[in-house]
Amino acid sequence: MKRALVTGGSGGIGAAICRRLAADGHHVIVHANRSRDKAETIVGEILTAGGSAEAVVFDVTERAATAAALEGLLESGPIQIVVNNAGIHADAVFPGMSAEQWHSVIDVSLHGFFNVTQPLSLPMIRTRWGRIINISSVAAIAGNRGQVNYSAAKGALHAATKSLALELASRGITVNAVAPGVIATEMSDGAFDAETIKKLVPMQRAGRPEEVADLVAFLASDKAAYISGQIISINGALI
């Protein structure tokens, strides 16, 4: 049984990924930033369904706290599947964007990727098998008004994905990014109404978290062993 860590696992897309990876037979570590109760709820659902899971809480932007939490997790063995899903929005048009809005988004999406993935990379290398999957956004591909910070963070994550894929390709480890478009979650509910989605998305609907989870599960499987360094968007033909 491989062990999988999903950061931001208590959110809409993260929870769907956790459930799907558990259904595929992995032991899933459901991460939350503060809300342990939400992570424990997902763990409970997985256990009830016959899967294996545990919860962990730490702030991915805090290097020392993240390292300590990961060190504890590694005592039970290597983590061979890492899904960097944690991310936040702090939207504002660029002339009115505060330094806090800029740095907070960069810290979670980009620095969080480093803080989580770097300590797990060497133990993963030793197993000669691994999957690193970074959850990005269509905003990093096409841009989006009011999200210069978010687009910058996710765009940098795309570049990191490609470079890390080159470094780890000979070690049996793949590194890919998944870039969702409009997905039906609590985060997007306030941003897009049904009519806007129909006009914006050629498929005239929002994607489902489970559809994103299906893609992530495939990339985490043995069937995707020759797919690495790719940015795969799931967006209903939006771009």
SULLIN-V733827 format. One line per field, one symbol per residue. ss: DSSP state (2 for helix, 1 for strand, 0 for the rest). phi: phi as a letter, one per 20 degrees, with the letter a starting at -180 (. if undefined). A space follows every 50 residues. Layout:
ss=???
phi=???
//
This chain:
ss=00111100000222222222222000111111000222222222222200 01111110000022222222222200000011110000000002220022 22222222222222222222222222200111111000222200000222 22222222222222222222201111111100100222200002222222 000000102222222222200222000000111100000
phi=.edcddfmfeeffgfffgfffffeneeddeecfcefffffffgfffffen ecabdbcaefeegfffffffgffffepfddccdedfacdbfafgfdfeff fffffffffeffgffefffeffgfgfembacdcdedafffedmagncfff ffffffffffgfffgffdgfdmddcccddfefdfcgfegeeceffffffe dgfmbefdgffffffffffeeffdfddbmdddecbmmfc
//
